[in-house]
Amino acid sequence: MRVKRISIEEVVASDNKTVNLGLLDPVIAKYKNKKGNLIPVLQAAQNIFGFIPREVFIYISEQTGLNLNDMYGVATFYSQFRLKPVGKHIIKVCHGTACHVQNANVITDSLMEALRLNDGETTPDGLFTLETVACIGCCSLAPAMIIGKEVYGKLSGKIAVNVVKEIQLKEKK
Amino acid sequence: MEQIKVLVGMASCGIAAGASKVFEKIDSLKKLENLPFELIKTGCVGMCYREPLVEIIDESGSYLYGEINEAKAVEIFEKHIKNSEPIKEYVVKTNLFSTDDESYWKGQTKIALKNCGVIDPENIDDYENQKGYAAIKKILKENISQENVIQTILDSGLRGRGGGGFSTGMKWKFAYNNKSDKKYIICNADEGDPGAFMDRSVLESDPHAVLEGMSIAAFAIGASEGIIYCRAEYPLAIIRLNIALEQSRKKGYLGKNIFGKQGFDFDIHVKEGAGAFVCGEETALMASIEGERGMPRKRPPFPAASGLWKKPTNINNVETFANVPYIVLNGAASYNKYGTEKSKGTKVFALTGKIKRGGLVEVPMGITIHDIIFKLGGGIQNDKKFKAVQLGGPSGGCIPEYLADTLVDYDSVTATGAIMGSGGMVVMDETTCMVDMARFFLDFTQKESCGKCTFCRIGTKRMLEILIRITEGEGKEGDIEALEELSYQIKDNSLCGLGQTAPNPVLTTIKYFRNEYEAHIKDKKCPARNCKKLLTYTVIEEKCTGCTVCAKNCPVNCISGERKKLHVINQDTCIKCGVCFTKCKFEAIKLS
């Protein structure tokens, strides 16, 4: 169900790092006082910060007059919005029907094992976040995953892990 | 050589399969040797199982090459492009000789997909060269009235391709009849059904067809603003839509007094979805555009009377709009000659799962499921036994093998307990567990339920709990009946399509595969050998090398054995997690 009870700690302040709220000003200028602006504003904010930190909610609310309550309601309803920082690379493993039939579970299991994390978590080095997503529309390439903008298809557990390890190697250089 | 056209299929699926590298390779060779042939990025022809695809059109005809990698691209460049010697063994489709893949094309009739994989989706001129925008221009030039446009759509018998199957002409008529200073056209591109991707393909391969369809609808009902609500998961579709919109505005096809017609103002913008399946439901979709949580509301009032911002609104799906220009241009009769009595025209299906030729097929309504799977789709992967096909995604149902002669039209499919839905066809073989499939769909709908209606919110949760129990070998007598009871309650007491159809996968699998449920519950066995917890893991004596990997990784230490000696799994303490099976490098763990 999309109605979730979330404890207040989940809306984290962004690790004490200062959030450059000034980055939001062009977004606010673009959408202020436009009807139906709430979701585009949050999407734009997330594009800037990678997630929506607590102070960003408050700043947008102050600047646009949008109700903090409504914003929070929307942010927790749609799966796109994140209230926690995410890794540099988000691994989205497709669990659509076609991928499920072609053993998508094995892909997730292998990645969980290789990265030593659970579904939805981020590695301690902040490099990867592992996510399960519904259909990405590449059913004929099942099982598939997306990392960044790259789609990887016809995977096996091994291939998926290798893809991730390659990214890991590149990052270390 | 100026006559040679080289097209590389570059929709998401093609790119995922490696089309970018192939394109770059050909492009670099072209530049290196300074050759004058035309190199074009096109969309998806639907032959996903042969991606990446390269088509070469020369004086002799058209040759579609399949499964092309960089090495093969070089070969094609040298032989075909430079020396006009086609490489027959790579050709998957041509008008010159027969290929193994011929049966995939026979029986297809392309209307909605006619330009997909044929034109450059980022070039409006390409679309216009294929009679693009001719339909809307015809309406304006011949002064066809709004009523007549609507009548043509009514006569064509076109029904909503997003799942509901409601008459498109009727929808338009209602919206037309409601007078208002402002009306909206919405294109529902929130293709959420896992296993369906025709809308993505159309948006990525032929975005102008959707824009033209929307413009015709706007003219017919008198709307001045259009919105395409597209899934954020389709980034390429959004990019190509925005390119198409920009090009249309430049040509005066969108904006004020469009196509030179005084007083015909219509513009379109893209609204990105934010990830909620329920937003495919029209009232939830509008709530989402208005910036709210995507929760459906009660109908009536229907959107045609009071929709977006309480104004008359017409909502159609991508594929529906893509059919409109063809119908207007060629007349209703050219469309309704295909199909059955109540389901006219063609329908696009996404063939996926355990099928040999996965991809998009567009067929006339009324052919059989069997023909789609075996004639077009080439049958089941690895020649396993065909068991069932899931039609309509999480709202649909499983149709068993013995009903494969069911015709694909709205009414015949509904009679089986499944729905036509958006046209996702997931094929399953003997290794797919039907109880697990039901659990999978319930897991999806349970997560996606918006939580507004109690029966959907809590009922799906209870059903999921029961299904999980059954697949884990904890099923009890009475579980099947409890599932059925809950299903009917949820169907009867939910506001929107999500809840009303969520139990379908469970009901159809119980109806057609009750014995599998019973095997799980009574015998604690999974006939498809799919449910992990119901399997027994044993070590195969001849294959075990005594490497100790299984024992080291076993989370409950139930595997014993010395180094270089046979290991044994203690069945009493085994939790059936499957780690030993995946860890063993010698395939020495047996599932039974």
Interface residues (C-beta under 8 A of the other chain):
Chain A: M1 R2 V3 K35 G36 N37 L38 I39 P40 L42 Q43 D70 G73 V74 F77 Y78 S79 Q80 F81 H95 G96 T97 A98 C99 H100 V101 Q102 V106 D109 S110 V133 A134 C135 I136 G137 C138 C139 S140 L141 A142 A144 K149 E150 V151 Y152 G153 G157
Chain B: S12 C13 I15 A16 A17 C48 Y49 E51 E191 G192 D193 P194 G195 A196 F197 R200 A232 E233 Y234 P235 K271 E272 G273 A274 G275 A276 F277 V278 S288 I289 E290 G291 E292 R293 G294 W309 A350 L351 T352 G353 K354 G358 G359 Q390 G393 G424 V426 M428 T432 M437 F440 F441 F444 Q446 K447 E448 S449 C450 G451 R457 T460 K461 T582
